[in-house]
Amino acid sequence: MTTKKSIKQYVFATYLIFIVLLMLTGMVLLLSDNQLLIGILKNVCSFAPTFSLLLLFPRLDLGESRKEFFLSLFREKINLPNLLPYTALQIMLFMISVILLKIFNGIEISETLNFSISLLVFAIVSTLTSGATGEEAGWRGFLHSYFVPKYGIIRGSFFIGVIWGFWHAPLWFIAGEYTGLDLVKYIICFLCYIIPTAIIMGFAYEKNKNLMIPMALHFTANFTMAFVNSKFLLDLLLYLAIFYVIAAVVLIKVKGRK
């Protein structure tokens, strides 16, 4: 049986592996300008939760082999009527945020979103080989099985969201896109976006225990953001954070009673 101590070890190892992989990527970036190699290494960094799971597996007391565990994550049949409403919700909240950015900030949709065939292909390949594929075995596949039975779907998903959110912390500082108050605003908006996302994903996954469910939702979140002009990302993230908090609260009110 997985213990609190082994959970702490897993979270610590996941954070540490991520930092080490980022450092290695940074070293390669200093020594090479090969954008394909750098892109591959960036995506490898997102597999830290899975690498940590594989490395610490014997200590996590899951009662089965690595192969059995990973196969079990995809054993249940995917329920599309369960998945599609959540995916539609993500797309709807994204588009509403883009529209409000135009109405209240005066930023045209064509300026907010960069779209081309080449970017579409890049976004699909990059998103399929990064967070959605690399992280979910750890967040929903492993941590969900510990936190949700112990604390319930709402609190359990909230705790996973906090772990998931702060796992991104090195990126907040090394990316160098924001400083001062803008950095503080970005961190708050990011957490207010990702923690409700974790709660929404937790509800979807609890109803249909196939890891493809949270992977698809993770993919949708990252894929839509891939088209956002980085110049307006912070403004858009503010709207997304507000709407995701509202969506999570409504979902809790509706489904939390069942």
C-alpha atoms as an extended CHARMM CRD file, in Angstrom:
* protein
*
       258  EXT
         1         1  MET       CA              0.0000000000        0.0000000000        0.0000000000  PROA      1               0.0000000000
         2         2  THR       CA              1.3440000000        3.4190000000       -0.9550000000  PROA      2               0.0000000000
         3         3  THR       CA              2.2940000000        5.5270000000        2.0620000000  PROA      3               0.0000000000
         4         4  LYS       CA              2.5190000000        9.2560000000        2.6790000000  PROA      4               0.0000000000
         5         5  LYS       CA              6.2960000000        8.8890000000        2.8720000000  PROA      5               0.0000000000
         6         6  SER       CA              6.5140000000        7.2560000000       -0.5560000000  PROA      6               0.0000000000
         7         7  ILE       CA              4.2770000000       10.0120000000       -2.0040000000  PROA      7               0.0000000000
         8         8  LYS       CA              6.6700000000       12.6390000000       -0.6500000000  PROA      8               0.0000000000
         9         9  GLN       CA              9.6080000000       10.7240000000       -2.1360000000  PROA      9               0.0000000000
        10        10  TYR       CA              7.8560000000       10.5320000000       -5.4900000000  PROA      10              0.0000000000
        11        11  VAL       CA              7.0170000000       14.2480000000       -5.5670000000  PROA      11              0.0000000000
        12        12  PHE       CA             10.5470000000       15.2070000000       -4.5160000000  PROA      12              0.0000000000
        13        13  ALA       CA             12.0970000000       12.9150000000       -7.1360000000  PROA      13              0.0000000000
        14        14  THR       CA              9.7680000000       14.2760000000       -9.8450000000  PROA      14              0.0000000000
        15        15  TYR       CA             10.7150000000       17.8700000000       -9.0300000000  PROA      15              0.0000000000
        16        16  LEU       CA             14.4200000000       16.9820000000       -8.8810000000  PROA      16              0.0000000000
        17        17  ILE       CA             14.4370000000       15.0400000000      -12.1560000000  PROA      17              0.0000000000
        18        18  PHE       CA             12.6400000000       17.9260000000      -13.8700000000  PROA      18              0.0000000000
        19        19  ILE       CA             15.2390000000       20.4270000000      -12.6370000000  PROA      19              0.0000000000
        20        20  VAL       CA             18.1410000000       18.1740000000      -13.7020000000  PROA      20              0.0000000000
        21        21  LEU       CA             16.6250000000       17.6780000000      -17.1650000000  PROA      21              0.0000000000
        22        22  LEU       CA             16.0950000000       21.4370000000      -17.5130000000  PROA      22              0.0000000000
        23        23  MET       CA             19.7230000000       22.0400000000      -16.5660000000  PROA      23              0.0000000000
        24        24  LEU       CA             20.9080000000       19.5230000000      -19.1620000000  PROA      24              0.0000000000
        25        25  THR       CA             18.6990000000       21.1820000000      -21.7670000000  PROA      25              0.0000000000
        26        26  GLY       CA             20.1640000000       24.5660000000      -20.8160000000  PROA      26              0.0000000000
        27        27  MET       CA             23.7000000000       23.2230000000      -21.2250000000  PROA      27              0.0000000000
        28        28  VAL       CA             22.8740000000       21.8850000000      -24.6880000000  PROA      28              0.0000000000
        29        29  LEU       CA             21.2980000000       25.2400000000      -25.5430000000  PROA      29              0.0000000000
        30        30  LEU       CA             24.5920000000       26.9610000000      -24.7030000000  PROA      30              0.0000000000
        31        31  LEU       CA             26.6050000000       24.5330000000      -26.8110000000  PROA      31              0.0000000000
        32        32  SER       CA             24.3370000000       24.0500000000      -29.8030000000  PROA      32              0.0000000000
        33        33  ASP       CA             21.8400000000       25.9550000000      -31.9240000000  PROA      33              0.0000000000
        34        34  ASN       CA             20.1790000000       22.7590000000      -33.2160000000  PROA      34              0.0000000000
        35        35  GLN       CA             16.5280000000       23.7030000000      -32.6900000000  PROA      35              0.0000000000
        36        36  LEU       CA             15.2520000000       20.1840000000      -33.3460000000  PROA      36              0.0000000000
        37        37  LEU       CA             17.5150000000       18.7250000000      -30.6550000000  PROA      37              0.0000000000
        38        38  ILE       CA             16.5760000000       21.4680000000      -28.1990000000  PROA      38              0.0000000000
        39        39  GLY       CA             12.8780000000       20.9150000000      -28.9250000000  PROA      39              0.0000000000
        40        40  ILE       CA             13.2330000000       17.1890000000      -28.2960000000  PROA      40              0.0000000000
        41        41  LEU       CA             15.0450000000       17.8060000000      -25.0040000000  PROA      41              0.0000000000
        42        42  LYS       CA             12.3460000000       20.2490000000      -23.8780000000  PROA      42              0.0000000000
        43        43  ASN       CA              9.7340000000       17.5780000000      -24.4740000000  PROA      43              0.0000000000
        44        44  VAL       CA             11.8370000000       14.9920000000      -22.6480000000  PROA      44              0.0000000000
        45        45  CYS       CA             11.7390000000       17.2870000000      -19.5990000000  PROA      45              0.0000000000
        46        46  SER       CA              7.9740000000       16.8700000000      -19.4210000000  PROA      46              0.0000000000
        47        47  PHE       CA              8.4280000000       13.1280000000      -18.8810000000  PROA      47              0.0000000000
        48        48  ALA       CA              9.9150000000       13.7290000000      -15.4090000000  PROA      48              0.0000000000
        49        49  PRO       CA              6.7450000000       12.4470000000      -13.6230000000  PROA      49              0.0000000000
        50        50  THR       CA              6.8880000000        9.2020000000      -15.6310000000  PROA      50              0.0000000000
        51        51  PHE       CA             10.6500000000        8.8040000000      -15.1930000000  PROA      51              0.0000000000
        52        52  SER       CA             10.2240000000        9.2770000000      -11.4560000000  PROA      52              0.0000000000
        53        53  LEU       CA              7.4160000000        6.7110000000      -11.3890000000  PROA      53              0.0000000000
        54        54  LEU       CA              9.5210000000        4.1380000000      -13.2180000000  PROA      54              0.0000000000
        55        55  LEU       CA             12.5690000000        4.7960000000      -11.0520000000  PROA      55              0.0000000000
        56        56  LEU       CA             10.8050000000        4.6560000000       -7.6790000000  PROA      56              0.0000000000
        57        57  PHE       CA              8.2510000000        2.0090000000       -8.6020000000  PROA      57              0.0000000000
        58        58  PRO       CA              9.5740000000       -0.6890000000       -6.2000000000  PROA      58              0.0000000000
        59        59  ARG       CA              9.2410000000        1.7660000000       -3.2830000000  PROA      59              0.0000000000
        60        60  LEU       CA              5.6720000000        2.8150000000       -4.0760000000  PROA      60              0.0000000000
        61        61  ASP       CA              4.0840000000       -0.5010000000       -2.9990000000  PROA      61              0.0000000000
        62        62  LEU       CA              1.4850000000       -0.6510000000       -5.7560000000  PROA      62              0.0000000000
        63        63  GLY       CA              1.1800000000       -4.4260000000       -5.5320000000  PROA      63              0.0000000000
        64        64  GLU       CA              1.8900000000       -5.1040000000       -9.2000000000  PROA      64              0.0000000000
        65        65  SER       CA              4.6920000000       -4.9480000000      -11.7360000000  PROA      65              0.0000000000
        66        66  ARG       CA              5.4920000000       -1.8710000000      -13.7870000000  PROA      66              0.0000000000
        67        67  LYS       CA              4.0150000000       -3.4970000000      -16.8790000000  PROA      67              0.0000000000
        68        68  GLU       CA              0.8080000000       -4.4870000000      -15.0750000000  PROA      68              0.0000000000
        69        69  PHE       CA              0.4380000000       -1.0080000000      -13.5970000000  PROA      69              0.0000000000
        70        70  PHE       CA              0.8300000000        0.8510000000      -16.8780000000  PROA      70              0.0000000000
        71        71  LEU       CA             -1.4490000000       -1.5580000000      -18.7310000000  PROA      71              0.0000000000
        72        72  SER       CA             -4.0940000000       -1.1150000000      -16.0340000000  PROA      72              0.0000000000
        73        73  LEU       CA             -4.1600000000        2.6270000000      -16.6900000000  PROA      73              0.0000000000
        74        74  PHE       CA             -5.6330000000        1.9880000000      -20.1510000000  PROA      74              0.0000000000
        75        75  ARG       CA             -7.6960000000       -1.1330000000      -19.4580000000  PROA      75              0.0000000000
        76        76  GLU       CA            -11.0960000000        0.4860000000      -19.0080000000  PROA      76              0.0000000000
        77        77  LYS       CA            -12.9740000000        1.2830000000      -22.2090000000  PROA      77              0.0000000000
        78        78  ILE       CA            -12.9770000000        4.9900000000      -23.1180000000  PROA      78              0.0000000000
        79        79  ASN       CA            -16.3670000000        6.6060000000      -22.6500000000  PROA      79              0.0000000000
        80        80  LEU       CA            -16.5890000000        9.3590000000      -25.2780000000  PROA      80              0.0000000000
        81        81  PRO       CA            -19.8590000000       10.8140000000      -23.8720000000  PROA      81              0.0000000000
        82        82  ASN       CA            -17.8600000000       11.4050000000      -20.6880000000  PROA      82              0.0000000000
        83        83  LEU       CA            -14.8460000000       12.9290000000      -22.4450000000  PROA      83              0.0000000000
        84        84  LEU       CA            -16.4320000000       15.1560000000      -25.0820000000  PROA      84              0.0000000000
        85        85  PRO       CA            -18.3270000000       17.5590000000      -22.7590000000  PROA      85              0.0000000000
        86        86  TYR       CA            -15.1360000000       18.2870000000      -20.8200000000  PROA      86              0.0000000000
        87        87  THR       CA            -13.1760000000       18.8490000000      -24.0320000000  PROA      87              0.0000000000
        88        88  ALA       CA            -15.9380000000       21.1030000000      -25.3730000000  PROA      88              0.0000000000
        89        89  LEU       CA            -15.8480000000       23.0450000000      -22.0880000000  PROA      89              0.0000000000
        90        90  GLN       CA            -12.1050000000       23.6550000000      -22.4800000000  PROA      90              0.0000000000
        91        91  ILE       CA            -12.4550000000       24.9110000000      -26.0370000000  PROA      91              0.0000000000
        92        92  MET       CA            -15.4390000000       27.0790000000      -25.1140000000  PROA      92              0.0000000000
        93        93  LEU       CA            -13.6380000000       28.7210000000      -22.1690000000  PROA      93              0.0000000000
        94        94  PHE       CA            -10.5940000000       29.3370000000      -24.3480000000  PROA      94              0.0000000000
        95        95  MET       CA            -12.6100000000       31.0000000000      -27.1150000000  PROA      95              0.0000000000
        96        96  ILE       CA            -14.6380000000       33.0960000000      -24.6410000000  PROA      96              0.0000000000
        97        97  SER       CA            -11.3590000000       34.3190000000      -23.1250000000  PROA      97              0.0000000000
        98        98  VAL       CA            -10.0220000000       35.2370000000      -26.5800000000  PROA      98              0.0000000000
        99        99  ILE       CA            -13.2360000000       37.1270000000      -27.3850000000  PROA      99              0.0000000000
       100       100  LEU       CA            -13.1700000000       39.0140000000      -24.0610000000  PROA      100             0.0000000000
       101       101  LEU       CA             -9.5540000000       39.9330000000      -24.7440000000  PROA      101             0.0000000000
       102       102  LYS       CA            -10.7900000000       41.6180000000      -27.9230000000  PROA      102             0.0000000000
       103       103  ILE       CA            -13.7490000000       43.3380000000      -26.2120000000  PROA      103             0.0000000000
       104       104  PHE       CA            -12.0500000000       44.6440000000      -23.0700000000  PROA      104             0.0000000000
       105       105  ASN       CA             -8.3950000000       44.8670000000      -24.1210000000  PROA      105             0.0000000000
       106       106  GLY       CA             -8.9160000000       45.8670000000      -27.7430000000  PROA      106             0.0000000000
       107       107  ILE       CA             -6.6930000000       43.0430000000      -29.0090000000  PROA      107             0.0000000000
       108       108  GLU       CA             -7.8840000000       41.5490000000      -32.2850000000  PROA      108             0.0000000000
       109       109  ILE       CA             -8.3130000000       37.7730000000      -32.4250000000  PROA      109             0.0000000000
       110       110  SER       CA             -5.9230000000       37.6820000000      -35.3800000000  PROA      110             0.0000000000
       111       111  GLU       CA             -3.2920000000       39.2860000000      -33.1260000000  PROA      111             0.0000000000
       112       112  THR       CA             -3.9830000000       37.0170000000      -30.1440000000  PROA      112             0.0000000000
       113       113  LEU       CA             -3.8020000000       33.7800000000      -32.1300000000  PROA      113             0.0000000000
       114       114  ASN       CA             -1.0520000000       32.8370000000      -34.5470000000  PROA      114             0.0000000000
       115       115  PHE       CA             -2.2920000000       30.2650000000      -37.0110000000  PROA      115             0.0000000000
       116       116  SER       CA             -0.6470000000       28.5740000000      -39.9750000000  PROA      116             0.0000000000
       117       117  ILE       CA             -0.4410000000       25.0570000000      -41.3670000000  PROA      117             0.0000000000
       118       118  SER       CA              3.1880000000       24.7390000000      -40.2580000000  PROA      118             0.0000000000
       119       119  LEU       CA              2.3040000000       25.8630000000      -36.7260000000  PROA      119             0.0000000000
       120       120  LEU       CA             -0.6500000000       23.4580000000      -36.6720000000  PROA      120             0.0000000000
       121       121  VAL       CA              1.5840000000       20.5170000000      -37.5620000000  PROA      121             0.0000000000
       122       122  PHE       CA              4.2120000000       21.6240000000      -35.0500000000  PROA      122             0.0000000000
       123       123  ALA       CA              1.5910000000       22.0630000000      -32.3010000000  PROA      123             0.0000000000
       124       124  ILE       CA              0.1430000000       18.6000000000      -32.8800000000  PROA      124             0.0000000000
       125       125  VAL       CA              3.5250000000       16.8430000000      -32.8320000000  PROA      125             0.0000000000
       126       126  SER       CA              4.8950000000       18.8800000000      -29.9350000000  PROA      126             0.0000000000
       127       127  THR       CA              1.7680000000       18.5250000000      -27.7930000000  PROA      127             0.0000000000
       128       128  LEU       CA              1.4610000000       14.7950000000      -28.4350000000  PROA      128             0.0000000000
       129       129  THR       CA              5.0440000000       14.2180000000      -27.3160000000  PROA      129             0.0000000000
       130       130  SER       CA              5.1510000000       16.4460000000      -24.2380000000  PROA      130             0.0000000000
       131       131  GLY       CA              2.9330000000       17.1210000000      -21.2240000000  PROA      131             0.0000000000
       132       132  ALA       CA             -0.1450000000       15.0820000000      -22.1080000000  PROA      132             0.0000000000
       133       133  THR       CA              1.9370000000       11.9850000000      -22.7970000000  PROA      133             0.0000000000
       134       134  GLY       CA              4.7820000000       12.5610000000      -20.3890000000  PROA      134             0.0000000000
       135       135  GLU       CA              3.0520000000       13.7160000000      -17.2090000000  PROA      135             0.0000000000
       136       136  GLU       CA             -0.2980000000       11.9970000000      -16.8150000000  PROA      136             0.0000000000
       137       137  ALA       CA              0.9730000000        8.5830000000      -15.7110000000  PROA      137             0.0000000000
       138       138  GLY       CA              2.3290000000       10.3910000000      -12.6620000000  PROA      138             0.0000000000
       139       139  TRP       CA             -0.3560000000       12.9760000000      -11.9260000000  PROA      139             0.0000000000
       140       140  ARG       CA             -3.6060000000       11.1600000000      -12.6330000000  PROA      140             0.0000000000
       141       141  GLY       CA             -2.3010000000        7.6010000000      -13.0590000000  PROA      141             0.0000000000
       142       142  PHE       CA             -0.4400000000        7.4380000000       -9.7520000000  PROA      142             0.0000000000
       143       143  LEU       CA             -1.2190000000       10.4130000000       -7.5090000000  PROA      143             0.0000000000
       144       144  HSD       CA             -4.9700000000       10.2380000000       -8.2270000000  PROA      144             0.0000000000
       145       145  SER       CA             -5.0660000000        6.6700000000       -6.8960000000  PROA      145             0.0000000000
       146       146  TYR       CA             -3.6170000000        7.8870000000       -3.5890000000  PROA      146             0.0000000000
       147       147  PHE       CA             -5.1680000000       11.3150000000       -2.9960000000  PROA      147             0.0000000000
       148       148  VAL       CA             -8.7380000000       10.7600000000       -4.2170000000  PROA      148             0.0000000000
       149       149  PRO       CA             -9.5440000000        7.6390000000       -2.1220000000  PROA      149             0.0000000000
       150       150  LYS       CA             -7.9130000000        9.3180000000        0.8880000000  PROA      150             0.0000000000
       151       151  TYR       CA             -9.2770000000       12.8620000000        0.6060000000  PROA      151             0.0000000000
       152       152  GLY       CA            -12.1540000000       12.6720000000       -1.8580000000  PROA      152             0.0000000000
       153       153  ILE       CA            -12.3850000000       13.8290000000       -5.4580000000  PROA      153             0.0000000000
       154       154  ILE       CA            -12.4190000000       17.5740000000       -4.7010000000  PROA      154             0.0000000000
       155       155  ARG       CA             -9.6580000000       17.8520000000       -2.0900000000  PROA      155             0.0000000000
       156       156  GLY       CA             -7.6390000000       15.0680000000       -3.6950000000  PROA      156             0.0000000000
       157       157  SER       CA             -7.7020000000       16.7240000000       -7.1220000000  PROA      157             0.0000000000
       158       158  PHE       CA             -6.8990000000       20.0750000000       -5.4970000000  PROA      158             0.0000000000
       159       159  PHE       CA             -3.7670000000       18.6160000000       -3.8720000000  PROA      159             0.0000000000
       160       160  ILE       CA             -2.7110000000       17.0750000000       -7.1910000000  PROA      160             0.0000000000
       161       161  GLY       CA             -3.2840000000       20.4450000000       -8.8670000000  PROA      161             0.0000000000
       162       162  VAL       CA             -1.0100000000       22.1690000000       -6.3490000000  PROA      162             0.0000000000
       163       163  ILE       CA              1.7370000000       19.5730000000       -6.8830000000  PROA      163             0.0000000000
       164       164  TRP       CA              1.2810000000       19.7890000000      -10.6500000000  PROA      164             0.0000000000
       165       165  GLY       CA              1.2430000000       23.5840000000      -10.6090000000  PROA      165             0.0000000000
       166       166  PHE       CA              4.3530000000       24.1400000000       -8.5060000000  PROA      166             0.0000000000
       167       167  TRP       CA              6.2050000000       21.4710000000      -10.5010000000  PROA      167             0.0000000000
       168       168  HSD       CA              6.2830000000       24.1340000000      -13.2320000000  PROA      168             0.0000000000
       169       169  ALA       CA              7.9630000000       26.6430000000      -10.8880000000  PROA      169             0.0000000000
       170       170  PRO       CA             11.4560000000       26.4450000000      -12.4740000000  PROA      170             0.0000000000
       171       171  LEU       CA              9.9330000000       27.5230000000      -15.7860000000  PROA      171             0.0000000000
       172       172  TRP       CA              8.4460000000       30.6440000000      -14.1780000000  PROA      172             0.0000000000
       173       173  PHE       CA             11.9200000000       31.9440000000      -13.3950000000  PROA      173             0.0000000000
       174       174  ILE       CA             14.2670000000       30.5710000000      -16.0490000000  PROA      174             0.0000000000
       175       175  ALA       CA             12.0330000000       31.5130000000      -19.0090000000  PROA      175             0.0000000000
       176       176  GLY       CA             12.6510000000       35.1800000000      -18.2100000000  PROA      176             0.0000000000
       177       177  GLU       CA              9.4360000000       36.3310000000      -19.8920000000  PROA      177             0.0000000000
       178       178  TYR       CA              8.0960000000       38.0740000000      -16.7800000000  PROA      178             0.0000000000
       179       179  THR       CA              9.6570000000       39.9390000000      -13.9010000000  PROA      179             0.0000000000
       180       180  GLY       CA              8.4200000000       41.8890000000      -10.8970000000  PROA      180             0.0000000000
       181       181  LEU       CA              4.6490000000       42.3300000000      -10.6010000000  PROA      181             0.0000000000
       182       182  ASP       CA              4.0610000000       40.6990000000      -13.9870000000  PROA      182             0.0000000000
       183       183  LEU       CA              5.7700000000       37.5410000000      -12.7080000000  PROA      183             0.0000000000
       184       184  VAL       CA              3.6210000000       37.5390000000       -9.5610000000  PROA      184             0.0000000000
       185       185  LYS       CA              0.5090000000       38.0340000000      -11.7020000000  PROA      185             0.0000000000
       186       186  TYR       CA              1.5770000000       35.2230000000      -14.0150000000  PROA      186             0.0000000000
       187       187  ILE       CA              2.1780000000       32.7730000000      -11.1420000000  PROA      187             0.0000000000
       188       188  ILE       CA             -1.1950000000       33.5480000000       -9.5400000000  PROA      188             0.0000000000
       189       189  CYS       CA             -3.0700000000       33.2860000000      -12.8490000000  PROA      189             0.0000000000
       190       190  PHE       CA             -1.2100000000       30.1050000000      -13.7670000000  PROA      190             0.0000000000
       191       191  LEU       CA             -2.1090000000       28.4050000000      -10.4830000000  PROA      191             0.0000000000
       192       192  CYS       CA             -5.7170000000       29.6270000000      -10.6770000000  PROA      192             0.0000000000
       193       193  TYR       CA             -5.8490000000       28.0580000000      -14.1400000000  PROA      193             0.0000000000
       194       194  ILE       CA             -4.0660000000       24.7610000000      -13.5170000000  PROA      194             0.0000000000
       195       195  ILE       CA             -5.5980000000       23.8180000000      -10.1460000000  PROA      195             0.0000000000
       196       196  PRO       CA             -9.2030000000       24.0840000000      -11.4310000000  PROA      196             0.0000000000
       197       197  THR       CA             -8.0320000000       22.1740000000      -14.5090000000  PROA      197             0.0000000000
       198       198  ALA       CA             -6.8170000000       19.4100000000      -12.1930000000  PROA      198             0.0000000000
       199       199  ILE       CA            -10.2050000000       19.3330000000      -10.4640000000  PROA      199             0.0000000000
       200       200  ILE       CA            -12.0460000000       19.1290000000      -13.7950000000  PROA      200             0.0000000000
       201       201  MET       CA             -9.7000000000       16.3840000000      -14.9760000000  PROA      201             0.0000000000
       202       202  GLY       CA            -10.1280000000       14.5840000000      -11.6680000000  PROA      202             0.0000000000
       203       203  PHE       CA            -13.9090000000       14.4110000000      -12.1000000000  PROA      203             0.0000000000
       204       204  ALA       CA            -13.5470000000       13.1940000000      -15.6960000000  PROA      204             0.0000000000
       205       205  TYR       CA            -10.9550000000       10.5480000000      -14.7770000000  PROA      205             0.0000000000
       206       206  GLU       CA            -12.8120000000        9.3030000000      -11.7230000000  PROA      206             0.0000000000
       207       207  LYS       CA            -15.8480000000        8.5710000000      -13.8800000000  PROA      207             0.0000000000
       208       208  ASN       CA            -13.8210000000        6.8060000000      -16.5930000000  PROA      208             0.0000000000
       209       209  LYS       CA            -10.5370000000        5.3210000000      -15.3430000000  PROA      209             0.0000000000
       210       210  ASN       CA             -8.7060000000        5.2620000000      -18.6390000000  PROA      210             0.0000000000
       211       211  LEU       CA             -5.6220000000        7.4720000000      -18.6650000000  PROA      211             0.0000000000
       212       212  MET       CA             -6.5060000000        8.6040000000      -22.1870000000  PROA      212             0.0000000000
       213       213  ILE       CA             -9.2090000000       10.7920000000      -20.5820000000  PROA      213             0.0000000000
       214       214  PRO       CA             -6.8500000000       13.1470000000      -18.6720000000  PROA      214             0.0000000000
       215       215  MET       CA             -4.2870000000       12.8440000000      -21.4700000000  PROA      215             0.0000000000
       216       216  ALA       CA             -6.8680000000       14.1300000000      -23.9600000000  PROA      216             0.0000000000
       217       217  LEU       CA             -7.8450000000       17.0130000000      -21.6670000000  PROA      217             0.0000000000
       218       218  HSD       CA             -4.1860000000       17.8490000000      -21.0300000000  PROA      218             0.0000000000
       219       219  PHE       CA             -3.5700000000       17.7540000000      -24.7870000000  PROA      219             0.0000000000
       220       220  THR       CA             -6.4910000000       20.1070000000      -25.4660000000  PROA      220             0.0000000000
       221       221  ALA       CA             -5.2550000000       22.6110000000      -22.8780000000  PROA      221             0.0000000000
       222       222  ASN       CA             -1.7000000000       22.6490000000      -24.2570000000  PROA      222             0.0000000000
       223       223  PHE       CA             -2.7740000000       22.5230000000      -27.9050000000  PROA      223             0.0000000000
       224       224  THR       CA             -5.0100000000       25.5860000000      -27.7020000000  PROA      224             0.0000000000
       225       225  MET       CA             -2.3340000000       27.5690000000      -25.8580000000  PROA      225             0.0000000000
       226       226  ALA       CA              0.2260000000       26.7110000000      -28.5560000000  PROA      226             0.0000000000
       227       227  PHE       CA             -1.4450000000       29.2160000000      -30.9000000000  PROA      227             0.0000000000
       228       228  VAL       CA             -1.4010000000       32.1430000000      -28.4700000000  PROA      228             0.0000000000
       229       229  ASN       CA              0.8930000000       35.0580000000      -29.2610000000  PROA      229             0.0000000000
       230       230  SER       CA              3.2580000000       35.1320000000      -26.2720000000  PROA      230             0.0000000000
       231       231  LYS       CA              2.9050000000       38.9310000000      -26.1380000000  PROA      231             0.0000000000
       232       232  PHE       CA             -0.7190000000       38.5410000000      -25.0090000000  PROA      232             0.0000000000
       233       233  LEU       CA             -0.3880000000       35.3180000000      -23.0010000000  PROA      233             0.0000000000
       234       234  LEU       CA             -0.5580000000       36.9870000000      -19.5950000000  PROA      234             0.0000000000
       235       235  ASP       CA             -3.7230000000       38.9380000000      -20.4640000000  PROA      235             0.0000000000
       236       236  LEU       CA             -5.3870000000       35.8130000000      -21.8470000000  PROA      236             0.0000000000
       237       237  LEU       CA             -4.3210000000       33.7250000000      -18.8480000000  PROA      237             0.0000000000
       238       238  LEU       CA             -6.1290000000       36.1380000000      -16.5350000000  PROA      238             0.0000000000
       239       239  TYR       CA             -9.4450000000       35.4710000000      -18.2800000000  PROA      239             0.0000000000
       240       240  LEU       CA             -8.7740000000       31.7380000000      -18.4440000000  PROA      240             0.0000000000
       241       241  ALA       CA             -8.0130000000       31.6310000000      -14.7180000000  PROA      241             0.0000000000
       242       242  ILE       CA            -11.2720000000       33.3880000000      -13.8690000000  PROA      242             0.0000000000
       243       243  PHE       CA            -13.3820000000       31.1220000000      -16.0670000000  PROA      243             0.0000000000
       244       244  TYR       CA            -11.6610000000       27.9160000000      -14.9710000000  PROA      244             0.0000000000
       245       245  VAL       CA            -12.2240000000       28.7900000000      -11.3190000000  PROA      245             0.0000000000
       246       246  ILE       CA            -15.9080000000       29.4230000000      -12.0840000000  PROA      246             0.0000000000
       247       247  ALA       CA            -16.1690000000       26.1850000000      -14.0980000000  PROA      247             0.0000000000
       248       248  ALA       CA            -14.5620000000       24.1500000000      -11.3050000000  PROA      248             0.0000000000
       249       249  VAL       CA            -16.8680000000       25.6660000000       -8.6720000000  PROA      249             0.0000000000
       250       250  VAL       CA            -19.9540000000       24.9300000000      -10.7830000000  PROA      250             0.0000000000
       251       251  LEU       CA            -18.7340000000       21.3860000000      -11.4180000000  PROA      251             0.0000000000
       252       252  ILE       CA            -18.1940000000       20.8550000000       -7.7020000000  PROA      252             0.0000000000
       253       253  LYS       CA            -21.6860000000       22.1620000000       -6.9240000000  PROA      253             0.0000000000
       254       254  VAL       CA            -23.2640000000       19.9210000000       -9.5760000000  PROA      254             0.0000000000
       255       255  LYS       CA            -21.2230000000       16.7310000000       -9.2930000000  PROA      255             0.0000000000
       256       256  GLY       CA            -19.8790000000       17.0880000000       -5.7900000000  PROA      256             0.0000000000
       257       257  ARG       CA            -23.2790000000       16.2130000000       -4.3770000000  PROA      257             0.0000000000
       258       258  LYS       CA            -23.4640000000       12.8720000000       -6.2080000000  PROA      258             0.0000000000
